[in-house]
Amino acid sequence: MGPCDAVPGEHRALVEAYARTRLEFLDPATGRERVLHPAPPGVAGPWPFRDASAAAVVTAWHPRSDPGRDPSRNRADLDDLRRTVLSAGHRAIDCIGVGPATDVAPDAFEGVASGASAGSWSEPSLLVPGVDRETACAWAASFEQNAIFWWTPSDWRVVGVLLATPDVVLGWRLSPAD
């Protein structure tokens, strides 16, 4: 049984794509670019946040995973999300989620992150260490996001926000950026 098997059929393909998304970010502990890769449950790497027991990845891009949105609105909404995160007293670490090829035309998404393969898509996001899960989900809901990523020292989760799905629990590993 795979990690997405409990996801309802109408959302399964989308959640499976989320579950294969990697995260590119600047590691605050080392100052180096890192890539978080989803891994099988039970696999975990060295935790990069000494002052936080969990972190959320939230975006404001492509509400409801609709890639046809004007990129300038996406950027403006991400700026609004950043202001919300910072005004709540949290750090907002710029990151980018890079997902696998989907049935959505890749050129519908603005840009492809460094190292992304042809046919993949990318979305600028914010990595927020120390936020609680309820707050992160509320932020995502206010920007009409289907899901967030929830990262702890032991797992990497896809957490449904607008999608009524059970958490998809995965492991994770870090590597240097290419």
DRENSEKOL-459849 format. One record per residue (C-alpha): residue number from 1; x, y, z. Coordinates in pm, 1 decimal, padded with zeros to 6 digits, always signed. Layout:
N
<pt num="NUM" u="X" v="Y" w="Z"/>
...
//
This chain:
178
<pt num="1" u="+00000.0" v="+00000.0" w="+00000.0"/>
<pt num="2" u="+00147.7" v="+00337.7" w="-00107.0"/>
<pt num="3" u="+00132.7" v="+00664.4" w="+00087.2"/>
<pt num="4" u="-00138.6" v="+00810.5" w="-00140.5"/>
<pt num="5" u="-00367.9" v="+00506.5" w="-00144.3"/>
<pt num="6" u="-00608.2" v="+00657.0" w="+00113.6"/>
<pt num="7" u="-00655.1" v="+00974.0" w="-00093.1"/>
<pt num="8" u="-00996.2" v="+00991.1" w="-00264.5"/>
<pt num="9" u="-00983.0" v="+00907.7" w="-00635.7"/>
<pt num="10" u="-01078.7" v="+01254.7" w="-00760.0"/>
<pt num="11" u="-00777.6" v="+01410.6" w="-00584.7"/>
<pt num="12" u="-00528.9" v="+01124.7" w="-00602.5"/>
<pt num="13" u="-00331.6" v="+01236.4" w="-00912.4"/>
<pt num="14" u="-00289.0" v="+01587.7" w="-00777.4"/>
<pt num="15" u="-00183.2" v="+01469.8" w="-00431.4"/>
<pt num="16" u="+00055.0" v="+01214.6" w="-00586.4"/>
<pt num="17" u="+00220.0" v="+01502.0" w="-00778.1"/>
<pt num="18" u="+00247.7" v="+01701.9" w="-00454.5"/>
<pt num="19" u="+00402.2" v="+01398.4" w="-00283.8"/>
<pt num="20" u="+00679.0" v="+01388.7" w="-00546.9"/>
<pt num="21" u="+00761.7" v="+01759.2" w="-00510.2"/>
<pt num="22" u="+01111.4" v="+01851.1" w="-00399.9"/>
<pt num="23" u="+01194.3" v="+02173.2" w="-00217.0"/>
<pt num="24" u="+01489.0" v="+02399.7" w="-00300.2"/>
<pt num="25" u="+01592.0" v="+02647.3" w="-00028.9"/>
<pt num="26" u="+01882.4" v="+02822.1" w="+00140.9"/>
<pt num="27" u="+01968.0" v="+02626.3" w="+00457.1"/>
<pt num="28" u="+01977.7" v="+02880.5" w="+00741.7"/>
<pt num="29" u="+02217.1" v="+02662.1" w="+00942.8"/>
<pt num="30" u="+02484.3" v="+02641.0" w="+00671.4"/>
<pt num="31" u="+02404.8" v="+02923.0" w="+00428.7"/>
<pt num="32" u="+02414.3" v="+02667.8" w="+00145.8"/>
<pt num="33" u="+02150.6" v="+02584.4" w="-00109.3"/>
<pt num="34" u="+01981.9" v="+02256.4" w="-00024.8"/>
<pt num="35" u="+01721.5" v="+02032.3" w="-00179.3"/>
<pt num="36" u="+01469.4" v="+01836.8" w="+00025.5"/>
<pt num="37" u="+01368.8" v="+01518.2" w="-00154.4"/>
<pt num="38" u="+01065.9" v="+01312.1" w="-00055.6"/>
<pt num="39" u="+01173.0" v="+00967.1" w="+00061.2"/>
<pt num="40" u="+01003.8" v="+00651.7" w="+00187.6"/>
<pt num="41" u="+00839.9" v="+00683.1" w="+00530.2"/>
<pt num="42" u="+01091.7" v="+00640.7" w="+00811.6"/>
<pt num="43" u="+01380.6" v="+00804.0" w="+00622.8"/>
<pt num="44" u="+01492.3" v="+01140.5" w="+00764.4"/>
<pt num="45" u="+01796.9" v="+01358.7" w="+00729.6"/>
<pt num="46" u="+01968.1" v="+01607.0" w="+00960.9"/>
<pt num="47" u="+01715.7" v="+01862.3" w="+01086.4"/>
<pt num="48" u="+01822.1" v="+02213.3" w="+00974.9"/>
<pt num="49" u="+01625.4" v="+02421.7" w="+01228.7"/>
<pt num="50" u="+01774.0" v="+02423.3" w="+01577.5"/>
<pt num="51" u="+01507.5" v="+02662.1" w="+01705.5"/>
<pt num="52" u="+01197.6" v="+02490.5" w="+01561.3"/>
<pt num="53" u="+01036.2" v="+02150.0" w="+01597.9"/>
<pt num="54" u="+00844.7" v="+02179.0" w="+01269.5"/>
<pt num="55" u="+00821.5" v="+02392.9" w="+00957.2"/>
<pt num="56" u="+00551.1" v="+02457.0" w="+00700.9"/>
<pt num="57" u="+00580.0" v="+02526.2" w="+00330.3"/>
<pt num="58" u="+00303.2" v="+02757.6" w="+00213.2"/>
<pt num="59" u="+00247.2" v="+02931.9" w="-00117.6"/>
<pt num="60" u="+00001.8" v="+03175.8" w="-00268.5"/>
<pt num="61" u="+00071.2" v="+03075.2" w="-00631.0"/>
<pt num="62" u="-00187.7" v="+02907.2" w="-00850.8"/>
<pt num="63" u="-00488.4" v="+02899.8" w="-00614.2"/>
<pt num="64" u="-00665.7" v="+02563.1" w="-00632.8"/>
<pt num="65" u="-00374.7" v="+02444.8" w="-00853.2"/>
<pt num="66" u="-00501.7" v="+02643.3" w="-01149.5"/>
<pt num="67" u="-00193.0" v="+02720.8" w="-01360.7"/>
<pt num="68" u="-00370.3" v="+02972.4" w="-01583.7"/>
<pt num="69" u="-00339.1" v="+03257.5" w="-01335.6"/>
<pt num="70" u="-00156.8" v="+03579.8" w="-01426.3"/>
<pt num="71" u="+00200.8" v="+03559.2" w="-01287.8"/>
<pt num="72" u="+00183.2" v="+03918.7" w="-01159.7"/>
<pt num="73" u="-00113.4" v="+03822.6" w="-00936.9"/>
<pt num="74" u="+00080.4" v="+03520.0" w="-00812.5"/>
<pt num="75" u="+00378.0" v="+03742.1" w="-00719.9"/>
<pt num="76" u="+00153.9" v="+03999.2" w="-00549.4"/>
<pt num="77" u="-00020.9" v="+03730.3" w="-00346.5"/>
<pt num="78" u="+00311.4" v="+03575.2" w="-00241.6"/>
<pt num="79" u="+00421.7" v="+03921.3" w="-00124.0"/>
<pt num="80" u="+00096.8" v="+03947.3" w="+00076.3"/>
<pt num="81" u="+00159.5" v="+03603.8" w="+00227.1"/>
<pt num="82" u="+00515.3" v="+03707.0" w="+00320.1"/>
<pt num="83" u="+00382.2" v="+04017.5" w="+00498.2"/>
<pt num="84" u="+00132.5" v="+03800.2" w="+00685.7"/>
<pt num="85" u="+00404.3" v="+03555.3" w="+00795.3"/>
<pt num="86" u="+00643.7" v="+03830.3" w="+00903.1"/>
<pt num="87" u="+00375.3" v="+04028.8" w="+01086.7"/>
<pt num="88" u="+00294.9" v="+03712.0" w="+01285.0"/>
<pt num="89" u="+00659.1" v="+03708.6" w="+01403.8"/>
<pt num="90" u="+00783.7" v="+03418.9" w="+01190.2"/>
<pt num="91" u="+01072.7" v="+03384.7" w="+00947.7"/>
<pt num="92" u="+00984.3" v="+03349.7" w="+00580.6"/>
<pt num="93" u="+01255.3" v="+03160.1" w="+00394.0"/>
<pt num="94" u="+01217.2" v="+03182.1" w="+00017.3"/>
<pt num="95" u="+01200.5" v="+02841.4" w="-00143.3"/>
<pt num="96" u="+01072.0" v="+02680.3" w="-00455.4"/>
<pt num="97" u="+00874.0" v="+02362.4" w="-00488.8"/>
<pt num="98" u="+00966.2" v="+02167.6" w="-00800.1"/>
<pt num="99" u="+00718.1" v="+01905.4" w="-00904.0"/>
<pt num="100" u="+00714.0" v="+01628.1" w="-01158.0"/>
<pt num="101" u="+00564.3" v="+01648.0" w="-01501.1"/>
<pt num="102" u="+00186.2" v="+01643.6" w="-01492.3"/>
<pt num="103" u="-00091.5" v="+01659.1" w="-01745.1"/>
<pt num="104" u="-00078.4" v="+02038.1" w="-01704.1"/>
<pt num="105" u="+00128.6" v="+02206.3" w="-01974.5"/>
<pt num="106" u="+00462.0" v="+02303.6" w="-01810.0"/>
<pt num="107" u="+00473.1" v="+02639.5" w="-01988.1"/>
<pt num="108" u="+00155.4" v="+02735.8" w="-01801.6"/>
<pt num="109" u="+00368.9" v="+02766.9" w="-01488.1"/>
<pt num="110" u="+00597.7" v="+03067.0" w="-01449.7"/>
<pt num="111" u="+00959.0" v="+02955.0" w="-01468.7"/>
<pt num="112" u="+01133.2" v="+02633.7" w="-01391.0"/>
<pt num="113" u="+01369.4" v="+02625.5" w="-01096.8"/>
<pt num="114" u="+01736.4" v="+02557.0" w="-01145.7"/>
<pt num="115" u="+01788.9" v="+02187.9" w="-01185.0"/>
<pt num="116" u="+01428.1" v="+02119.5" w="-01280.4"/>
<pt num="117" u="+01390.0" v="+01876.8" w="-01565.0"/>
<pt num="118" u="+01191.1" v="+01942.9" w="-01877.7"/>
<pt num="119" u="+00822.7" v="+01887.5" w="-01818.0"/>
<pt num="120" u="+00839.6" v="+01966.8" w="-01449.2"/>
<pt num="121" u="+00680.5" v="+02270.6" w="-01287.1"/>
<pt num="122" u="+00787.2" v="+02502.2" w="-01007.8"/>
<pt num="123" u="+00619.7" v="+02730.6" w="-00758.4"/>
<pt num="124" u="+00779.7" v="+02996.5" w="-00537.9"/>
<pt num="125" u="+00681.9" v="+02936.4" w="-00177.4"/>
<pt num="126" u="+00774.4" v="+03025.7" w="+00179.4"/>
<pt num="127" u="+00937.6" v="+02788.4" w="+00425.2"/>
<pt num="128" u="+00823.3" v="+02891.2" w="+00773.4"/>
<pt num="129" u="+01004.8" v="+02725.0" w="+01066.0"/>
<pt num="130" u="+00829.0" v="+02727.8" w="+01402.8"/>
<pt num="131" u="+00475.9" v="+02800.8" w="+01283.1"/>
<pt num="132" u="+00201.3" v="+02575.6" w="+01413.2"/>
<pt num="133" u="+00015.1" v="+02359.8" w="+01165.1"/>
<pt num="134" u="-00324.9" v="+02524.2" w="+01223.4"/>
<pt num="135" u="-00186.6" v="+02870.8" w="+01144.6"/>
<pt num="136" u="-00006.9" v="+02747.1" w="+00830.9"/>
<pt num="137" u="-00328.0" v="+02582.2" w="+00707.3"/>
<pt num="138" u="-00525.2" v="+02901.4" w="+00777.3"/>
<pt num="139" u="-00276.7" v="+03105.0" w="+00572.6"/>
<pt num="140" u="-00301.4" v="+02854.3" w="+00288.1"/>
<pt num="141" u="-00681.7" v="+02857.4" w="+00298.8"/>
<pt num="142" u="-00685.2" v="+03237.2" w="+00279.7"/>
<pt num="143" u="-00489.9" v="+03209.2" w="-00048.4"/>
<pt num="144" u="-00709.7" v="+02920.5" w="-00174.6"/>
<pt num="145" u="-00436.6" v="+02657.7" w="-00162.5"/>
<pt num="146" u="-00520.9" v="+02289.4" w="-00187.6"/>
<pt num="147" u="-00247.9" v="+02177.7" w="+00051.5"/>
<pt num="148" u="+00066.1" v="+02266.2" w="+00244.7"/>
<pt num="149" u="+00379.7" v="+02071.6" w="+00321.1"/>
<pt num="150" u="+00447.3" v="+01998.9" w="+00689.3"/>
<pt num="151" u="+00807.1" v="+01912.2" w="+00776.4"/>
<pt num="152" u="+00931.5" v="+01766.2" w="+01105.4"/>
<pt num="153" u="+01254.6" v="+01596.2" w="+01205.9"/>
<pt num="154" u="+01087.9" v="+01260.6" w="+01135.5"/>
<pt num="155" u="+00863.5" v="+01317.0" w="+00832.2"/>
<pt num="156" u="+00753.0" v="+01523.7" w="+00532.5"/>
<pt num="157" u="+00375.7" v="+01546.5" w="+00488.7"/>
<pt num="158" u="+00130.3" v="+01666.3" w="+00230.0"/>
<pt num="159" u="-00152.6" v="+01815.0" w="+00437.3"/>
<pt num="160" u="-00484.2" v="+01883.5" w="+00268.0"/>
<pt num="161" u="-00624.5" v="+02232.9" w="+00319.2"/>
<pt num="162" u="-00899.3" v="+02282.5" w="+00060.1"/>
<pt num="163" u="-00866.6" v="+01916.9" w="-00040.7"/>
<pt num="164" u="-01035.4" v="+01693.7" w="+00215.5"/>
<pt num="165" u="-00768.5" v="+01425.3" w="+00215.6"/>
<pt num="166" u="-00577.3" v="+01241.4" w="+00484.6"/>
<pt num="167" u="-00214.3" v="+01344.0" w="+00535.9"/>
<pt num="168" u="+00029.6" v="+01176.0" w="+00301.6"/>
<pt num="169" u="+00320.4" v="+01084.8" w="+00528.0"/>
<pt num="170" u="+00662.8" v="+01050.1" w="+00369.1"/>
<pt num="171" u="+01022.2" v="+01055.8" w="+00475.3"/>
<pt num="172" u="+01277.5" v="+01307.4" w="+00354.0"/>
<pt num="173" u="+01643.2" v="+01356.6" w="+00277.8"/>
<pt num="174" u="+01856.0" v="+01663.1" w="+00205.0"/>
<pt num="175" u="+02116.9" v="+01704.0" w="-00064.7"/>
<pt num="176" u="+02326.0" v="+01996.6" w="-00187.6"/>
<pt num="177" u="+02168.3" v="+02188.3" w="-00474.6"/>
<pt num="178" u="+02302.7" v="+02090.7" w="-00817.1"/>
//
